[in-house]
Amino acid sequence: MAPGVPGIPVKLDSPRELNHKPSKEGLVKFSKPRRYNDIEKFDQFERFDKIDNSPEKSEKVEFLREFSNKYGYNGKIDTIIDHEYPHLKNTTYLDHTGATIYPKSAVDSFADDLRNHCFGNPHSKNSSSQLSTERVNRVRARVLNYFNADPNDYQVIFTQNATAAIKMVGEVFPWTYGKSSFRYMRENHNSIVGLRRFAEENNSPDVKVVTEKDLESMFNAYSEHRNVNLPPETNNSTVYGLFAYPAQCNFSGRKFPLSWVKKIKSFDTDYSKILILLDAAAYVSCSPLSLADKDDSPDFVALSFYKMFGFPTGLGALIVKNELSSILKKRYFGGGTLRAVAFDRSWQMFRRDLSERFEDGTINFLNIIALEHSFNAMEKIYGNLFYVREHLTSLSTFLYRKLSSLRHLNGSPLCVLYSNNDYSDSSLQGPIFNFNVKRADGSWIGYREVEAAANERGINLRVGAFCNPGGLAKWLKFTPDQVMAGFLEGKVCDDDIDIFKGRIVGSVRVSLGAMTTIDDVLKLLAFLREYIDNTTSAPPLQHKSSRVMSKHLSQKVEMSITHPNMMVEKMTYTRDLHPKQLE
Ligand SMILES: Cc1ncc(COP(=O)(O)O)c(C=O)c1O
């Protein structure tokens, strides 16, 4: 158990059980607490005026009738927005998985801190340096405490972002050449997929993408053989494999079970162990993560702080188990990571402490100091993640219901939503809505068009494939062959081509955050309703499915690409043929 952390392990059933207790002095003071369940008086809330005389007004009443006990932090949401987010005034911000928005008080108190103290480069004995060191250490402890991690079990290594944390795992992992496996979930961010390069470099015989279904059947099959502890073929050293998965998919918002860690670890033997990297970047923005039970928790957790607090940017962390210290392999060194070094030969002695050994160069000490202000502000404004989760579940359940009921006059659905959940259970689904918009005839409205129209209305959402090629494969049914073929025909990530050869090649993502209001949600719905076609009752056209097309009209192609570094890469892919090519 983490010393000084009351009440862990955290069970998130009620606010009282939470570690992150709202501090009483810190809470925003409201002259007159206004509760949203006072529906008769709802006109007093200034944000209603903007959507008066519209279906949204009655929808707001409908929403409040059902969700006022969960929504809005006990009636404080409007005051929170006014005090803390004046910069959101003319914006409907719905890209919280991209980055959430910083509160004013965090920025103000950080600025005050900078104005009132002199922070120097840490790790020296002068007073400004010592002040920085002291603050940085305090923040390290705060991060561990936030995740209920015992400092005896885990350490925080500060990085530039989640991607740098993930890359660090690849660099320091104890790969055994020709033996270590690397498996990763299909719905991973590219930052995880990139780890494949380290596995390939180490001639891994087993680099595999797994789906949720694969994992479940693996758990079932392996449990029959769990006592088999085969010795290694050559020597007695343990072979480590790596398994990486996201706690929450940044494409669909699906949350993957944290209980997988325990299941995977139960197959470890003396000779073969799987270390688990949890990509928590999308998850921790509004979901609590507890590392209190070390043995059932991931070995590495990667995250970016701007996704949790909006500020500071340029700061992430790799939270690592201390017990791995002796097997993690540090190659490069720079700055204070060493105890001693010879300048002219291969001799250097690394520091023992994980964070000292792994944080090359000067740490981003001012941003780390800023992080403390963000933790304080978050606690002061929202109390704890329990309230944030309640708030978001109410908005998400409502938005899901409304989105899935939007129809054209002819009955065809306006939106195709990429999720299998109904958003009422926050343990399965985060507040991400990934969808595409269709016309009444069933044809796609390109996501770039939706993005531009949303922009005109002050709605900030994100479109594309969200650096998640596996998410694209799962939800839009794109095979790697098709992606490769598309590339060779000119389709690249993040370009403006949203419909390629008749297929939609990405989607629209709306993601909610702690400060999202029902008015933001209603504004989004009002915007989407503009696409509803009330002029035709003709049924949608029967479009030929592009999957069927690719089955019938395809050709296997082999080719090689020469990269700028002169590496030649052989590619085999299956090309969809344009009907003209068949003539
Ligand atoms: C699940 C997930 N992993 C990793 C990343 C990469 O984060 P960063 O760009 O901060 O390194 C993101 C960013 O959106 C993400 O959502």
PDBQT file of the ligand as one rigid body, heavy atoms in Angstrom, charges set to zero:
ROOT
HETATM    1  C1  LIG A 601      -4.467   6.159 -26.812  1.00  0.00    +0.000 C 
HETATM    2  C2  LIG A 601      -3.389   7.138 -27.197  1.00  0.00    +0.000 A 
HETATM    3  N1  LIG A 601      -2.122   6.744 -27.119  1.00  0.00    +0.000 NA
HETATM    4  C3  LIG A 601      -1.118   7.560 -27.428  1.00  0.00    +0.000 A 
HETATM    5  C4  LIG A 601      -1.350   8.841 -27.852  1.00  0.00    +0.000 A 
HETATM    6  C5  LIG A 601      -0.201   9.724 -28.179  1.00  0.00    +0.000 C 
HETATM    7  O1  LIG A 601      -0.163  10.793 -27.289  1.00  0.00    +0.000 OA
HETATM    8  P1  LIG A 601       0.901  11.950 -27.465  1.00  0.00    +0.000 P 
HETATM    9  O2  LIG A 601       0.657  12.522 -28.816  1.00  0.00    +0.000 OA
HETATM   10  O3  LIG A 601       0.602  12.915 -26.380  1.00  0.00    +0.000 OA
HETATM   11  O4  LIG A 601       2.230  11.353 -27.366  1.00  0.00    +0.000 OA
HETATM   12  C6  LIG A 601      -2.662   9.300 -27.972  1.00  0.00    +0.000 A 
HETATM   13  C7  LIG A 601      -2.949  10.633 -28.482  1.00  0.00    +0.000 C 
HETATM   14  O5  LIG A 601      -4.033  10.974 -28.871  1.00  0.00    +0.000 OA
HETATM   15  C8  LIG A 601      -3.722   8.420 -27.619  1.00  0.00    +0.000 A 
HETATM   16  O6  LIG A 601      -4.994   8.804 -27.673  1.00  0.00    +0.000 OA
ENDROOT
TORSDOF 0
